[in-house]
Amino acid sequence: MKRCTESFTIWPDGAPVAFVAGQLVDDKHPILKTHKHLFAEPQASAGQPPRGQLRPTEQATADPGERRALTPPGSATGAQAAESDKAFDPGEHNAPEVLTYLKQADEEERARVLAAEAAGRNRKGILGDATE
């Protein structure tokens, strides 16, 4: 992979093709034959994956008959996935946090959290408000 060092546009066959600073292209991309001086090896920095884990930009549309694999916005990875998979435990939160969570929870989740609260800390401020 190569990273574009500065933005530029070329006009092959009369149609503009833009390259944006920071954009990744494959090592075999034809633009490297004519504009190699505008590309460099990607450098990993804070918040970026190491060189071996770089991925090209997702294709905006699928070719006719092709299906795209989508990555949902905000999908969790690694430690975030483990944290998001962990069920809400009312015993780890204060009463206002639990009540806020219960307001946005669906009926099944609400019943689960209330049962956990009753079996755990059994706070009247939470269980009393649950019947309203």
C-alpha positions as CSV (number, residue, x, y, z in Angstrom):
1,M,0.0,0.0,0.0
2,K,1.1,3.6,-0.6
3,R,-0.3,6.8,0.9
4,C,-1.0,9.9,-1.1
5,T,1.2,12.8,0.3
6,E,-0.8,15.6,-1.3
7,S,-4.1,16.0,-3.1
8,F,-4.2,16.2,-6.9
9,T,-6.4,15.5,-9.8
10,I,-5.6,13.9,-13.2
11,W,-7.8,13.9,-16.3
12,P,-7.4,10.6,-18.1
13,D,-9.8,10.2,-21.1
14,G,-11.3,13.6,-20.2
15,A,-12.8,12.6,-16.9
16,P,-11.4,13.9,-13.6
17,V,-9.9,11.4,-11.1
18,A,-9.0,12.9,-7.7
19,F,-6.5,11.6,-5.2
20,V,-6.8,13.0,-1.6
21,A,-3.8,13.4,0.8
22,G,-3.9,10.4,3.1
23,Q,-5.7,8.2,0.6
24,L,-4.3,4.6,0.4
25,V,-3.7,2.9,-3.0
26,D,-2.6,-0.6,-3.8
27,D,1.1,-1.0,-4.7
28,K,0.0,-2.1,-8.2
29,H,-2.3,1.0,-8.8
30,P,-1.6,2.5,-12.3
31,I,-1.2,6.0,-10.8
32,L,2.1,5.0,-9.3
33,K,3.6,4.7,-12.8
34,T,3.2,8.4,-13.5
35,H,2.8,10.0,-10.1
36,K,4.9,7.9,-7.8
37,H,6.6,11.0,-6.4
38,L,3.2,12.0,-4.8
39,F,3.0,8.7,-2.8
40,A,4.9,7.3,0.2
41,E,5.0,4.3,2.5
42,P,2.2,4.7,5.1
43,Q,3.5,5.5,8.6
44,A,1.6,4.1,11.6
45,S,0.8,6.8,14.1
46,A,-1.4,7.1,17.2
47,G,-4.8,5.7,16.5
48,Q,-3.7,3.9,13.3
49,P,-3.1,0.2,12.9
50,P,0.4,-1.1,12.2
51,R,1.5,-1.4,8.5
52,G,0.4,-5.0,8.1
53,Q,-3.1,-4.2,9.2
54,L,-3.8,-1.3,6.8
55,R,-6.9,-1.7,4.6
56,P,-7.8,0.2,1.5
57,T,-10.8,2.5,1.5
58,E,-14.1,0.7,1.2
59,Q,-15.6,0.7,-2.3
60,A,-18.6,3.0,-2.4
61,T,-20.7,0.8,-4.6
62,A,-20.8,-2.8,-5.7
63,D,-20.2,-3.7,-9.3
64,P,-23.3,-5.0,-11.1
65,G,-24.3,-8.4,-9.6
66,E,-21.7,-8.1,-6.8
67,R,-22.7,-8.0,-3.2
68,R,-20.8,-5.8,-0.7
69,A,-19.9,-6.7,2.8
70,L,-20.9,-3.8,5.0
71,T,-19.3,-2.7,8.3
72,P,-22.0,-1.1,10.4
73,P,-21.2,2.4,11.7
74,G,-19.7,2.3,15.2
75,S,-19.2,-1.5,15.1
76,A,-17.1,-2.5,18.1
77,T,-13.8,-4.4,17.8
78,G,-11.4,-6.0,20.3
79,A,-11.9,-4.8,23.8
80,Q,-14.8,-2.6,22.8
81,A,-16.7,-5.8,21.6
82,A,-16.1,-7.5,24.9
83,E,-17.4,-4.5,26.8
84,S,-20.4,-4.1,24.5
85,D,-21.3,-7.8,24.8
86,K,-21.2,-7.6,28.6
87,A,-24.8,-7.3,29.9
88,F,-25.7,-4.2,31.9
89,D,-25.3,-4.9,35.6
90,P,-27.4,-2.6,37.8
91,G,-25.1,-3.4,40.8
92,E,-22.2,-1.6,39.0
93,H,-24.2,1.6,38.6
94,N,-25.8,4.2,40.9
95,A,-29.6,4.5,41.0
96,P,-29.9,7.5,38.5
97,E,-27.7,5.6,35.9
98,V,-29.9,2.5,36.3
99,L,-33.1,4.5,35.9
100,T,-31.8,6.3,32.8
101,Y,-30.8,2.9,31.3
102,L,-34.2,1.4,32.1
103,K,-36.0,4.3,30.3
104,Q,-34.2,3.4,27.0
105,A,-34.3,-0.4,27.4
106,D,-36.8,-2.6,25.7
107,E,-39.3,-4.6,27.7
108,E,-37.3,-7.8,27.9
109,E,-34.1,-6.0,28.9
110,R,-36.0,-3.9,31.5
111,A,-37.3,-7.1,33.1
112,R,-33.8,-8.7,33.1
113,V,-32.2,-5.6,34.8
114,L,-35.0,-5.3,37.4
115,A,-34.7,-9.0,38.3
116,A,-30.9,-8.5,38.7
117,E,-31.5,-5.5,40.9
118,A,-34.1,-7.4,43.0
119,A,-31.6,-10.3,43.4
120,G,-28.7,-7.9,44.1
121,R,-28.8,-4.5,45.8
122,N,-32.7,-4.4,45.9
123,R,-32.9,-0.6,45.9
124,K,-36.4,0.8,46.5
125,G,-35.5,3.9,44.4
126,I,-35.1,1.6,41.4
127,L,-37.7,-1.1,42.0
128,G,-40.3,1.3,43.3
129,D,-39.9,3.5,40.1
130,A,-40.1,0.4,37.9
131,T,-43.8,-0.1,38.3
132,E,-44.7,3.5,37.2
